[in-house]
Amino acid sequence: MQEWEQVAREAEFSAPKMASLCSISERQLQRVFRKHFNSTPRRWLRELQCRLAKQLVAQGYSSKAAAAEVKFASESHFCREFKKVFGSTPQTFAPGALSYIRAAVLGSIRGDSARQ
């Protein structure tokens, strides 16, 4: 798996470039990925990009910086794909985001209990 991730980075997360680096056809790459990952190369690459970007955001990168680092064409495309993979926006995983969410939830609970 680690070797595939390295090849993916070298290929700039492009399935055709990966196939070229591995000296195989794109169709053969699809067969390999179906067998070993039960996925298409494109889907596997997109999920890898999102996982790597999630780590960067957790380290304090902005969405824009993380998107650029993992070779997304734009920040909006990155955010849309990220949400497909993880079900929430990238900034949900940013440092301090959890404490903000907790404060909002506690505030709404306290506000509700004060009304009763």
C-alpha positions in Angstrom: 0.0 0.0 0.0 2.8 2.4 0.9 4.5 1.8 -2.4 1.2 2.7 -4.2 0.9 5.9 -2.3 4.4 6.9 -3.3 3.7 6.1 -7.0 0.4 8.1 -6.7 2.3 11.2 -5.3 5.0 10.9 -8.1 2.1 10.7 -10.7 0.5 13.7 -9.1 -2.6 11.6 -8.3 -3.2 10.9 -12.0 -4.2 7.3 -13.0 -2.8 7.6 -16.5 0.5 8.9 -15.1 0.5 6.1 -12.6 0.1 3.5 -15.3 2.9 5.1 -17.2 5.2 5.1 -14.2 4.4 1.4 -13.7 5.0 0.6 -17.4 1.5 -0.9 -17.8 -1.6 0.2 -19.7 -4.4 2.1 -17.9 -6.6 -1.0 -18.4 -4.1 -3.2 -16.7 -3.9 -0.7 -13.8 -7.6 -0.9 -13.5 -7.4 -4.7 -13.2 -4.7 -4.5 -10.6 -6.8 -2.0 -8.5 -9.9 -4.0 -8.9 -8.1 -7.1 -7.6 -6.1 -5.6 -4.8 -8.3 -2.6 -3.6 -11.7 -3.5 -5.0 -11.8 0.0 -6.5 -10.9 1.9 -9.6 -7.6 3.8 -9.7 -9.5 7.1 -10.0 -11.6 6.4 -6.9 -8.7 5.1 -4.9 -6.6 8.2 -5.8 -9.4 10.6 -4.9 -9.8 8.9 -1.5 -6.0 9.0 -1.0 -5.9 12.7 -1.8 -8.7 13.4 0.7 -7.0 11.3 3.4 -3.7 13.1 2.9 -5.5 16.5 2.9 -7.4 15.6 6.1 -4.0 15.0 7.8 -2.8 18.4 6.5 -5.9 20.2 7.7 -5.5 18.6 11.1 -2.0 20.0 11.2 -3.3 23.5 10.7 -3.2 23.9 6.9 -6.0 25.9 5.3 -8.4 24.2 2.9 -6.8 26.1 0.1 -3.3 25.1 1.1 -4.2 21.5 1.6 -6.0 21.4 -1.8 -2.9 22.7 -3.5 -0.6 20.3 -1.7 -2.5 17.2 -2.9 -3.0 18.6 -6.4 -6.7 19.4 -6.5 -7.5 21.9 -9.3 -9.4 24.2 -7.0 -10.4 24.6 -3.4 -14.1 24.3 -4.2 -13.5 21.0 -6.0 -11.4 19.8 -3.1 -14.2 20.7 -0.6 -16.8 19.0 -2.7 -14.8 15.8 -3.0 -13.7 15.8 0.6 -17.3 16.0 1.7 -18.2 13.0 -0.5 -15.5 11.0 1.2 -15.8 12.1 4.8 -19.4 13.5 5.0 -18.2 16.8 6.4 -16.1 19.8 5.3 -12.3 19.9 5.7 -12.4 22.5 8.4 -14.3 20.2 10.6 -11.0 18.5 11.1 -9.0 21.7 11.8 -7.3 22.2 15.1 -9.8 23.9 17.4 -12.8 22.9 15.4 -13.9 20.3 17.9 -13.8 22.8 20.8 -15.8 25.2 18.7 -18.5 22.6 18.0 -18.5 21.5 21.7 -19.0 25.2 22.8 -21.9 25.6 20.3 -23.6 22.4 21.5 -23.1 23.3 25.2 -24.4 26.8 24.5 -27.5 25.5 22.9 -28.1 23.0 25.7 -27.6 25.7 28.4 -29.9 28.0 26.4 -32.6 25.3 26.2 -32.4 24.4 29.9 -32.6 28.0 30.9 -35.9 28.5 29.1 -37.5 25.6 30.9 
